[in-house]
Amino acid sequence: MTVAQTSLLAYAQVKSRLNGRRLQVYEAIKMLEPVDNLRISEYLELPINQITGRVNELMHMGLIQEEMKAKNRNGREAIFWSHKNLNDDNLVKIARENKPEWEYDRKGNRNR
């Protein structure tokens, strides 16, 4: 398998783990970055509690990173997120890692 094929396969495996809300939040971060949880919540029209957990999961998966800390629209200190530019080695590593403790079904319900 060539490096390009390995990279595409790894990316597909990583993306397949991003289902439901996790995928929505990841795509919002990529589009709006640097962005804080409040802005993601407003953009996706979802309650903040549905955003913070997904952001935490994405961070632990190694797909997003803290870009900076600054004041958000409400004047409160917040973490602003951006997606990581992943090279082939990082993609393969993430794809091979164990799945998180939980997954979500198509309706966004948490399964253990």
The first five atom37 places (N, CA, C, CB, O) and aatype in JSON, in Angstrom:
{
  "aatype": [12, 16, 19, 0, 5, 16, 15, 10, 10, 0, 18, 0, 5, 19, 11, 15, 1, 10, 2, 7, 1, 1, 10, 5, 19, 18, 6, 0, 9, 11, 12, 10, 6, 14, 19, 3, 2, 10, 1, 9, 15, 6, 18, 10, 6, 10, 14, 9, 2, 5, 9, 16, 7, 1, 19, 2, 6, 10, 12, 8, 12, 7, 10, 9, 5, 6, 6, 12, 11, 0, 11, 2, 1, 2, 7, 1, 6, 0, 9, 13, 17, 15, 8, 11, 2, 10, 2, 3, 3, 2, 10, 19, 11, 9, 0, 1, 6, 2, 11, 14, 6, 17, 6, 18, 3, 1, 11, 7, 2, 1, 2, 1],
  "atom_mask": [
    [1, 1, 1, 1, 1],
    [1, 1, 1, 1, 1],
    [1, 1, 1, 1, 1],
    [1, 1, 1, 1, 1],
    [1, 1, 1, 1, 1],
    [1, 1, 1, 1, 1],
    [1, 1, 1, 1, 1],
    [1, 1, 1, 1, 1],
    [1, 1, 1, 1, 1],
    [1, 1, 1, 1, 1],
    [1, 1, 1, 1, 1],
    [1, 1, 1, 1, 1],
    [1, 1, 1, 1, 1],
    [1, 1, 1, 1, 1],
    [1, 1, 1, 1, 1],
    [1, 1, 1, 1, 1],
    [1, 1, 1, 1, 1],
    [1, 1, 1, 1, 1],
    [1, 1, 1, 1, 1],
    [1, 1, 1, 0, 1],
    [1, 1, 1, 1, 1],
    [1, 1, 1, 1, 1],
    [1, 1, 1, 1, 1],
    [1, 1, 1, 1, 1],
    [1, 1, 1, 1, 1],
    [1, 1, 1, 1, 1],
    [1, 1, 1, 1, 1],
    [1, 1, 1, 1, 1],
    [1, 1, 1, 1, 1],
    [1, 1, 1, 1, 1],
    [1, 1, 1, 1, 1],
    [1, 1, 1, 1, 1],
    [1, 1, 1, 1, 1],
    [1, 1, 1, 1, 1],
    [1, 1, 1, 1, 1],
    [1, 1, 1, 1, 1],
    [1, 1, 1, 1, 1],
    [1, 1, 1, 1, 1],
    [1, 1, 1, 1, 1],
    [1, 1, 1, 1, 1],
    [1, 1, 1, 1, 1],
    [1, 1, 1, 1, 1],
    [1, 1, 1, 1, 1],
    [1, 1, 1, 1, 1],
    [1, 1, 1, 1, 1],
    [1, 1, 1, 1, 1],
    [1, 1, 1, 1, 1],
    [1, 1, 1, 1, 1],
    [1, 1, 1, 1, 1],
    [1, 1, 1, 1, 1],
    [1, 1, 1, 1, 1],
    [1, 1, 1, 1, 1],
    [1, 1, 1, 0, 1],
    [1, 1, 1, 1, 1],
    [1, 1, 1, 1, 1],
    [1, 1, 1, 1, 1],
    [1, 1, 1, 1, 1],
    [1, 1, 1, 1, 1],
    [1, 1, 1, 1, 1],
    [1, 1, 1, 1, 1],
    [1, 1, 1, 1, 1],
    [1, 1, 1, 0, 1],
    [1, 1, 1, 1, 1],
    [1, 1, 1, 1, 1],
    [1, 1, 1, 1, 1],
    [1, 1, 1, 1, 1],
    [1, 1, 1, 1, 1],
    [1, 1, 1, 1, 1],
    [1, 1, 1, 1, 1],
    [1, 1, 1, 1, 1],
    [1, 1, 1, 1, 1],
    [1, 1, 1, 1, 1],
    [1, 1, 1, 1, 1],
    [1, 1, 1, 1, 1],
    [1, 1, 1, 0, 1],
    [1, 1, 1, 1, 1],
    [1, 1, 1, 1, 1],
    [1, 1, 1, 1, 1],
    [1, 1, 1, 1, 1],
    [1, 1, 1, 1, 1],
    [1, 1, 1, 1, 1],
    [1, 1, 1, 1, 1],
    [1, 1, 1, 1, 1],
    [1, 1, 1, 1, 1],
    [1, 1, 1, 1, 1],
    [1, 1, 1, 1, 1],
    [1, 1, 1, 1, 1],
    [1, 1, 1, 1, 1],
    [1, 1, 1, 1, 1],
    [1, 1, 1, 1, 1],
    [1, 1, 1, 1, 1],
    [1, 1, 1, 1, 1],
    [1, 1, 1, 1, 1],
    [1, 1, 1, 1, 1],
    [1, 1, 1, 1, 1],
    [1, 1, 1, 1, 1],
    [1, 1, 1, 1, 1],
    [1, 1, 1, 1, 1],
    [1, 1, 1, 1, 1],
    [1, 1, 1, 1, 1],
    [1, 1, 1, 1, 1],
    [1, 1, 1, 1, 1],
    [1, 1, 1, 1, 1],
    [1, 1, 1, 1, 1],
    [1, 1, 1, 1, 1],
    [1, 1, 1, 1, 1],
    [1, 1, 1, 1, 1],
    [1, 1, 1, 0, 1],
    [1, 1, 1, 1, 1],
    [1, 1, 1, 1, 1],
    [1, 1, 1, 1, 1],
    [1, 1, 1, 1, 1]
  ],
  "atom_positions": [
    [[0.84, -1.18, 0.0], [0.0, 0.0, 0.0], [0.89, 1.24, 0.0], [-0.96, 0.0, 1.22], [1.86, 1.3, 0.75]],
    [[0.57, 2.22, -0.81], [1.36, 3.45, -0.88], [1.04, 4.35, 0.3], [1.1, 4.2, -2.19], [0.06, 4.12, 1.02]],
    [[1.86, 5.36, 0.51], [1.64, 6.31, 1.6], [0.3, 7.02, 1.41], [2.79, 7.34, 1.67], [-0.45, 7.2, 2.37]],
    [[0.0, 7.41, 0.19], [-1.27, 8.1, -0.08], [-2.46, 7.2, 0.24], [-1.33, 8.55, -1.55], [-3.45, 7.66, 0.81]],
    [[-2.37, 5.92, -0.12], [-3.47, 5.0, 0.16], [-3.62, 4.79, 1.67], [-3.23, 3.65, -0.54], [-4.73, 4.73, 2.19]],
    [[-2.49, 4.66, 2.37], [-2.52, 4.5, 3.82], [-3.14, 5.72, 4.48], [-1.11, 4.26, 4.37], [-3.95, 5.6, 5.4]],
    [[-2.76, 6.89, 3.99], [-3.29, 8.14, 4.53], [-4.8, 8.22, 4.31], [-2.6, 9.34, 3.9], [-5.54, 8.58, 5.23]],
    [[-5.25, 7.91, 3.13], [-6.69, 7.95, 2.84], [-7.45, 6.94, 3.68], [-6.94, 7.69, 1.35], [-8.54, 7.25, 4.18]],
    [[-6.91, 5.76, 3.85], [-7.55, 4.74, 4.67], [-7.63, 5.19, 6.12], [-6.79, 3.42, 4.57], [-8.67, 5.04, 6.76]],
    [[-6.53, 5.75, 6.64], [-6.52, 6.23, 8.02], [-7.52, 7.36, 8.2], [-5.11, 6.7, 8.41], [-8.23, 7.39, 9.2]],
    [[-7.58, 8.29, 7.24], [-8.53, 9.4, 7.33], [-9.97, 8.86, 7.33], [-8.33, 10.39, 6.17], [-10.81, 9.34, 8.08]],
    [[-10.24, 7.89, 6.49], [-11.58, 7.3, 6.43], [-11.93, 6.64, 7.75], [-11.68, 6.28, 5.29], [-13.08, 6.73, 8.2]],
    [[-10.97, 5.97, 8.38], [-11.22, 5.32, 9.67], [-11.48, 6.35, 10.76], [-10.05, 4.42, 10.06], [-12.37, 6.17, 11.59]],
    [[-10.7, 7.41, 10.76], [-10.92, 8.48, 11.74], [-12.28, 9.11, 11.53], [-9.81, 9.55, 11.65], [-13.03, 9.29, 12.48]],
    [[-12.6, 9.43, 10.3], [-13.88, 10.08, 10.0], [-15.06, 9.18, 10.35], [-13.93, 10.47, 8.51], [-16.12, 9.68, 10.74]],
    [[-14.9, 7.87, 10.21], [-15.99, 6.95, 10.54], [-16.3, 6.97, 12.03], [-15.65, 5.53, 10.09], [-17.41, 6.63, 12.43]],
    [[-15.33, 7.35, 12.86], [-15.56, 7.46, 14.3], [-16.24, 8.77, 14.67], [-14.23, 7.33, 15.06], [-16.7, 8.95, 15.79]],
    [[-16.29, 9.68, 13.72], [-16.93, 10.97, 13.96], [-18.37, 10.91, 13.46], [-16.15, 12.12, 13.27], [-18.67, 11.36, 12.35]],
    [[-19.24, 10.36, 14.27], [-20.62, 10.25, 13.85], [-21.5, 11.21, 14.66], [-21.12, 8.81, 14.0], [-21.1, 11.67, 15.73]],
    [[-22.66, 11.49, 14.16], [-23.63, 12.31, 14.89], [-23.11, 13.68, 15.27], [0.0, 0.0, 0.0], [-22.55, 14.4, 14.45]],
    [[-23.31, 14.01, 16.54], [-22.92, 15.33, 17.05], [-21.42, 15.56, 16.96], [-23.37, 15.48, 18.49], [-20.98, 16.67, 16.69]],
    [[-20.64, 14.51, 17.17], [-19.18, 14.65, 17.12], [-18.75, 15.17, 15.76], [-18.49, 13.3, 17.42], [-17.9, 16.06, 15.67]],
    [[-19.32, 14.63, 14.7], [-18.99, 15.07, 13.35], [-19.47, 16.5, 13.12], [-19.62, 14.14, 12.31], [-18.75, 17.3, 12.53]],
    [[-20.67, 16.83, 13.59], [-21.18, 18.19, 13.43], [-20.26, 19.2, 14.1], [-22.6, 18.31, 14.02], [-19.93, 20.24, 13.52]],
    [[-19.84, 18.9, 15.32], [-18.97, 19.82, 16.06], [-17.61, 19.94, 15.38], [-18.8, 19.34, 17.52], [-17.08, 21.04, 15.27]],
    [[-17.04, 18.82, 14.93], [-15.75, 18.85, 14.24], [-15.81, 19.71, 12.98], [-15.3, 17.42, 13.89], [-14.93, 20.53, 12.74]],
    [[-16.85, 19.52, 12.19], [-17.0, 20.31, 10.96], [-17.19, 21.79, 11.28], [-18.2, 19.8, 10.13], [-16.67, 22.65, 10.56]],
    [[-17.93, 22.1, 12.35], [-18.11, 23.5, 12.75], [-16.78, 24.13, 13.16], [-19.13, 23.6, 13.91], [-16.5, 25.27, 12.81]],
    [[-15.98, 23.38, 13.9], [-14.67, 23.89, 14.32], [-13.8, 24.17, 13.1], [-13.96, 22.9, 15.27], [-13.15, 25.21, 13.02]],
    [[-13.79, 23.23, 12.15], [-12.98, 23.43, 10.94], [-13.44, 24.67, 10.17], [-13.06, 22.19, 10.04], [-12.62, 25.4, 9.62]],
    [[-14.74, 24.91, 10.12], [-15.28, 26.02, 9.35], [-15.08, 27.37, 10.05], [-16.75, 25.79, 9.09], [-14.8, 28.37, 9.39]],
    [[-15.22, 27.41, 11.37], [-15.26, 28.67, 12.1], [-13.96, 29.02, 12.85], [-16.39, 28.63, 13.08], [-13.86, 30.09, 13.44]],
    [[-12.99, 28.14, 12.83], [-11.82, 28.28, 13.7], [-11.09, 29.6, 13.54], [-10.88, 27.17, 13.45], [-11.08, 30.16, 12.44]],
    [[-10.47, 30.11, 14.6], [-10.58, 29.63, 15.97], [-11.96, 29.98, 16.53], [-9.46, 30.23, 16.85], [-12.48, 31.07, 16.29]],
    [[-12.54, 29.05, 17.28], [-13.91, 29.21, 17.74], [-14.06, 28.64, 19.14], [-14.9, 28.51, 16.77], [-13.43, 27.65, 19.49]],
    [[-14.9, 29.27, 19.95], [-15.16, 28.8, 21.3], [-16.46, 27.99, 21.34], [-15.22, 30.0, 22.28], [-17.23, 27.98, 20.38]],
    [[-16.69, 27.32, 22.46], [-17.87, 26.47, 22.6], [-19.18, 27.24, 22.43], [-17.85, 25.78, 23.94], [-20.13, 26.73, 21.85]],
    [[-19.22, 28.47, 22.93], [-20.44, 29.27, 22.81], [-20.79, 29.53, 21.35], [-20.29, 30.6, 23.56], [-21.95, 29.4, 20.96]],
    [[-19.81, 29.89, 20.56], [-20.04, 30.16, 19.13], [-20.45, 28.89, 18.4], [-18.78, 30.76, 18.48], [-21.31, 28.93, 17.52]],
    [[-19.83, 27.76, 18.74], [-20.22, 26.48, 18.13], [-21.68, 26.19, 18.45], [-19.31, 25.31, 18.63], [-22.45, 25.78, 17.59]],
    [[-22.06, 26.41, 19.71], [-23.44, 26.19, 20.15], [-24.41, 27.06, 19.36], [-23.57, 26.48, 21.66], [-25.46, 26.58, 18.93]],
    [[-24.08, 28.31, 19.18], [-24.94, 29.23, 18.42], [-25.02, 28.81, 16.95], [-24.41, 30.69, 18.53], [-26.1, 28.81, 16.36]],
    [[-23.89, 28.46, 16.38], [-23.84, 28.08, 14.96], [-24.66, 26.83, 14.68], [-22.39, 27.86, 14.53], [-25.41, 26.78, 13.7]],
    [[-24.53, 25.83, 15.54], [-25.25, 24.57, 15.34], [-26.67, 24.6, 15.92], [-24.47, 23.44, 15.97], [-27.45, 23.67, 15.74]],
    [[-26.99, 25.69, 16.62], [-28.3, 25.85, 17.26], [-28.59, 24.68, 18.2], [-29.41, 25.96, 16.2], [-29.66, 24.08, 18.17]],
    [[-27.57, 24.39, 19.04], [-27.68, 23.31, 20.02], [-27.31, 23.86, 21.39], [-26.75, 22.11, 19.63], [-26.55, 24.83, 21.49]],
    [[-27.85, 23.26, 22.45], [-27.47, 23.7, 23.8], [-25.98, 23.48, 24.04], [-28.29, 22.96, 24.86], [-25.38, 22.55, 23.5]],
    [[-25.39, 24.33, 24.85], [-23.96, 24.28, 25.12], [-23.54, 22.93, 25.69], [-23.56, 25.39, 26.07], [-22.43, 22.46, 25.43]],
    [[-24.42, 22.29, 26.49], [-24.05, 21.01, 27.09], [-23.91, 19.9, 26.05], [-25.09, 20.61, 28.14], [-23.29, 18.87, 26.33]],
    [[-24.47, 20.07, 24.87], [-24.28, 19.09, 23.8], [-22.98, 19.36, 23.03], [-25.48, 19.12, 22.85], [-22.53, 18.52, 22.26]],
    [[-22.41, 20.52, 23.24], [-21.17, 20.9, 22.55], [-19.94, 20.54, 23.37], [-21.16, 22.4, 22.24], [-18.99, 19.97, 22.85]],
    [[-19.96, 20.88, 24.65], [-18.75, 20.72, 25.48], [-18.26, 19.28, 25.54], [-19.03, 21.23, 26.88], [-17.06, 19.03, 25.5]],
    [[-19.17, 18.34, 25.65], [-18.76, 16.93, 25.7], [-18.13, 16.48, 24.4], [0.0, 0.0, 0.0], [-17.14, 15.74, 24.42]],
    [[-18.69, 16.91, 23.28], [-18.14, 16.52, 21.97], [-16.78, 17.16, 21.75], [-19.09, 16.91, 20.84], [-15.89, 16.52, 21.19]],
    [[-16.61, 18.41, 22.19], [-15.31, 19.07, 22.06], [-14.27, 18.32, 22.88], [-15.4, 20.55, 22.52], [-13.15, 18.1, 22.41]],
    [[-14.63, 17.91, 24.08], [-13.72, 17.14, 24.94], [-13.32, 15.83, 24.26], [-14.38, 16.85, 26.31], [-12.15, 15.46, 24.28]],
    [[-14.28, 15.13, 23.66], [-13.99, 13.89, 22.96], [-13.03, 14.12, 21.79], [-15.28, 13.25, 22.46], [-12.07, 13.37, 21.6]],
    [[-13.3, 15.16, 21.0], [-12.45, 15.47, 19.85], [-11.03, 15.82, 20.28], [-13.05, 16.62, 19.04], [-10.06, 15.46, 19.61]],
    [[-10.92, 16.53, 21.41], [-9.6, 16.88, 21.92], [-8.85, 15.62, 22.34], [-9.71, 17.86, 23.11], [-7.67, 15.47, 22.02]],
    [[-9.52, 14.71, 23.04], [-8.87, 13.47, 23.48], [-8.57, 12.53, 22.32], [-9.75, 12.77, 24.49], [-7.68, 11.69, 22.43]],
    [[-9.29, 12.66, 21.23], [-9.0, 11.87, 20.03], [-7.81, 12.44, 19.27], [-10.23, 11.8, 19.12], [-7.27, 11.79, 18.38]],
    [[-7.39, 13.66, 19.62], [-6.25, 14.29, 18.96], [-6.6, 14.99, 17.67], [0.0, 0.0, 0.0], [-5.73, 15.23, 16.84]],
    [[-7.88, 15.32, 17.48], [-8.32, 15.95, 16.23], [-8.41, 17.46, 16.3], [-9.64, 15.4, 15.84], [-8.36, 18.13, 15.27]],
    [[-8.54, 18.01, 17.51], [-8.58, 19.46, 17.67], [-7.58, 19.85, 18.75], [-10.02, 19.96, 18.04], [-7.11, 19.02, 19.52]],
    [[-7.27, 21.15, 18.77], [-6.32, 21.65, 19.75], [-6.76, 23.02, 20.25], [-4.9, 21.72, 19.16], [-7.53, 23.72, 19.59]],
    [[-6.26, 23.37, 21.41], [-6.51, 24.69, 21.96], [-5.69, 25.69, 21.16], [-6.17, 24.76, 23.48], [-4.47, 25.58, 21.07]],
    [[-6.37, 26.65, 20.57], [-5.68, 27.68, 19.77], [-5.24, 28.82, 20.66], [-6.59, 28.2, 18.64], [-4.11, 29.31, 20.55]],
    [[-6.15, 29.26, 21.56], [-5.83, 30.38, 22.44], [-6.91, 30.49, 23.5], [-5.71, 31.71, 21.64], [-7.96, 29.86, 23.42]],
    [[-6.62, 31.31, 24.51], [-7.62, 31.67, 25.5], [-7.86, 33.16, 25.34], [-7.16, 31.31, 26.97], [-6.92, 33.96, 25.28]],
    [[-9.13, 33.52, 25.26], [-9.5, 34.93, 25.06], [-10.92, 35.13, 25.55], [-9.35, 35.35, 23.57], [-11.61, 34.17, 25.91]],
    [[-11.36, 36.36, 25.56], [-12.74, 36.64, 25.97], [-13.68, 36.34, 24.81], [-12.89, 38.11, 26.43], [-13.4, 36.67, 23.66]],
    [[-14.79, 35.69, 25.14], [-15.79, 35.39, 24.11], [-16.78, 36.54, 23.98], [-16.53, 34.06, 24.44], [-16.58, 37.61, 24.55]],
    [[-17.85, 36.32, 23.25], [-18.85, 37.37, 23.01], [-19.49, 37.88, 24.29], [-19.92, 36.85, 22.1], [-19.92, 39.03, 24.36]],
    [[-19.54, 37.02, 25.32], [-20.13, 37.42, 26.6], [-19.13, 38.09, 27.52], [-20.72, 36.21, 27.29], [-19.46, 38.46, 28.64]],
    [[-17.9, 38.26, 27.05], [-16.87, 38.88, 27.86], [-16.22, 37.95, 28.85], [0.0, 0.0, 0.0], [-15.48, 38.4, 29.74]],
    [[-16.47, 36.66, 28.73], [-15.88, 35.67, 29.64], [-14.68, 35.0, 28.99], [-16.92, 34.62, 30.04], [-14.61, 34.84, 27.77]],
    [[-13.74, 34.63, 29.84], [-12.55, 33.91, 29.35], [-12.98, 32.56, 28.8], [-11.49, 33.73, 30.5], [-13.73, 31.83, 29.45]],
    [[-12.52, 32.22, 27.6], [-12.91, 30.97, 26.95], [-11.74, 30.39, 26.18], [-14.12, 31.18, 26.02], [-10.8, 31.1, 25.82]],
    [[-11.81, 29.1, 25.94], [-10.83, 28.43, 25.09], [-11.35, 28.45, 23.66], [-10.56, 26.96, 25.57], [-12.5, 28.11, 23.4]],
    [[-10.49, 28.85, 22.75], [-10.83, 28.85, 21.33], [-10.11, 27.68, 20.68], [-10.45, 30.21, 20.64], [-8.92, 27.47, 20.9]],
    [[-10.85, 26.9, 19.88], [-10.37, 25.65, 19.32], [-10.07, 25.77, 17.84], [-11.39, 24.55, 19.54], [-10.64, 26.61, 17.14]],
    [[-9.16, 24.92, 17.37], [-8.9, 24.78, 15.93], [-8.64, 23.3, 15.67], [-7.7, 25.68, 15.46], [-8.29, 22.56, 16.58]],
    [[-8.8, 22.89, 14.42], [-8.52, 21.49, 14.1], [-7.01, 21.33, 13.91], [-9.29, 21.03, 12.82], [-6.31, 22.27, 13.54]],
    [[-6.53, 20.12, 14.16], [-5.11, 19.84, 13.97], [-4.86, 19.48, 12.52], [-4.64, 18.71, 14.9], [-5.63, 18.74, 11.91]],
    [[-3.77, 20.01, 11.98], [-3.33, 19.58, 10.65], [-2.57, 18.28, 10.85], [-2.43, 20.68, 9.94], [-1.45, 18.27, 11.36]],
    [[-3.19, 17.2, 10.45], [-2.63, 15.89, 10.73], [-1.83, 15.38, 9.55], [-3.74, 14.9, 11.07], [-2.29, 15.38, 8.41]],
    [[-0.61, 14.94, 9.83], [0.18, 14.3, 8.79], [-0.17, 12.82, 8.75], [1.71, 14.51, 9.04], [-0.96, 12.34, 9.57]],
    [[0.39, 12.11, 7.82], [0.06, 10.69, 7.64], [0.3, 9.87, 8.91], [0.89, 10.11, 6.5], [-0.54, 9.03, 9.26]],
    [[1.41, 10.09, 9.6], [1.72, 9.31, 10.79], [0.68, 9.53, 11.88], [3.11, 9.67, 11.31], [0.25, 8.58, 12.53]],
    [[0.28, 10.78, 12.08], [-0.73, 11.07, 13.1], [-2.07, 10.46, 12.74], [-0.87, 12.57, 13.28], [-2.77, 9.95, 13.62]],
    [[-2.45, 10.51, 11.48], [-3.72, 9.91, 11.06], [-3.73, 8.41, 11.33], [-3.97, 10.18, 9.58], [-4.71, 7.88, 11.85]],
    [[-2.65, 7.75, 10.97], [-2.57, 6.3, 11.19], [-2.64, 6.0, 12.69], [-1.27, 5.71, 10.58], [-3.32, 5.06, 13.1]],
    [[-1.93, 6.79, 13.49], [-1.94, 6.58, 14.94], [-3.35, 6.74, 15.5], [-0.99, 7.56, 15.63], [-3.8, 5.89, 16.28]],
    [[-4.04, 7.8, 15.13], [-5.4, 8.03, 15.62], [-6.33, 6.92, 15.16], [-5.92, 9.4, 15.15], [-7.17, 6.46, 15.93]],
    [[-6.19, 6.51, 13.94], [-7.06, 5.45, 13.4], [-6.85, 4.13, 14.13], [-6.8, 5.27, 11.91], [-7.8, 3.35, 14.26]],
    [[-5.64, 3.87, 14.6], [-5.34, 2.6, 15.27], [-5.67, 2.6, 16.75], [-3.9, 2.26, 15.09], [-5.77, 1.53, 17.37]],
    [[-5.83, 3.78, 17.34], [-6.1, 3.85, 18.77], [-7.43, 3.19, 19.09], [-6.1, 5.31, 19.25], [-8.31, 3.06, 18.24]],
    [[-7.55, 2.78, 20.34], [-8.81, 2.18, 20.78], [-9.93, 3.19, 20.67], [-8.7, 1.68, 22.22], [-9.72, 4.4, 20.76]],
    [[-11.12, 2.66, 20.47], [-12.3, 3.52, 20.41], [-12.51, 4.14, 21.79], [-13.55, 2.72, 19.95], [-12.08, 3.57, 22.8]],
    [[-13.18, 5.29, 21.86], [-13.49, 5.86, 23.16], [-14.41, 4.93, 23.94], [-14.13, 7.24, 23.0], [-14.96, 3.98, 23.38]],
    [[-14.58, 5.22, 25.23], [-15.41, 4.38, 26.08], [-16.83, 4.26, 25.57], [-15.42, 4.92, 27.49], [-17.5, 3.26, 25.83]],
    [[-17.3, 5.25, 24.85], [-18.68, 5.24, 24.38], [-18.75, 5.58, 22.91], [-19.52, 6.22, 25.19], [-17.83, 6.17, 22.35]],
    [[-19.83, 5.21, 22.31], [-20.14, 5.54, 20.93], [-21.57, 6.06, 20.89], [-19.95, 4.31, 19.97], [-22.28, 6.0, 21.89]],
    [[-21.98, 6.54, 19.76], [-23.32, 7.08, 19.61], [-24.02, 6.4, 18.45], [-23.28, 8.6, 19.4], [-23.41, 6.07, 17.44]],
    [[-25.33, 6.2, 18.63], [-26.09, 5.63, 17.52], [-26.49, 6.74, 16.56], [-27.35, 4.87, 18.04], [-26.12, 7.9, 16.77]],
    [[-27.23, 6.4, 15.52], [-27.58, 7.39, 14.49], [-28.43, 8.54, 15.01], [-28.31, 6.73, 13.38], [-28.44, 9.62, 14.42]],
    [[-29.13, 8.32, 16.11], [-29.98, 9.36, 16.68], [-29.22, 10.24, 17.67], [-31.19, 8.75, 17.36], [-29.77, 11.18, 18.24]],
    [[-27.95, 9.91, 17.88], [-27.14, 10.71, 18.81], [-27.21, 10.22, 20.24], [0.0, 0.0, 0.0], [-26.71, 10.9, 21.14]],
    [[-27.83, 9.06, 20.48], [-27.92, 8.5, 21.82], [-26.62, 7.8, 22.17], [-29.1, 7.53, 21.94], [-26.02, 7.12, 21.34]],
    [[-26.19, 7.97, 23.41], [-24.92, 7.43, 23.87], [-25.06, 5.94, 24.16], [-24.43, 8.18, 25.12], [-25.99, 5.52, 24.85]],
    [[-24.15, 5.15, 23.64], [-24.08, 3.72, 23.92], [-22.8, 3.44, 24.68], [-24.14, 2.88, 22.6], [-21.77, 4.05, 24.4]],
    [[-22.83, 2.54, 25.62], [-21.62, 2.16, 26.37], [-21.19, 0.8, 25.94], [-21.85, 2.19, 27.88], [-20.19, 0.28, 26.44]]
  ]
}
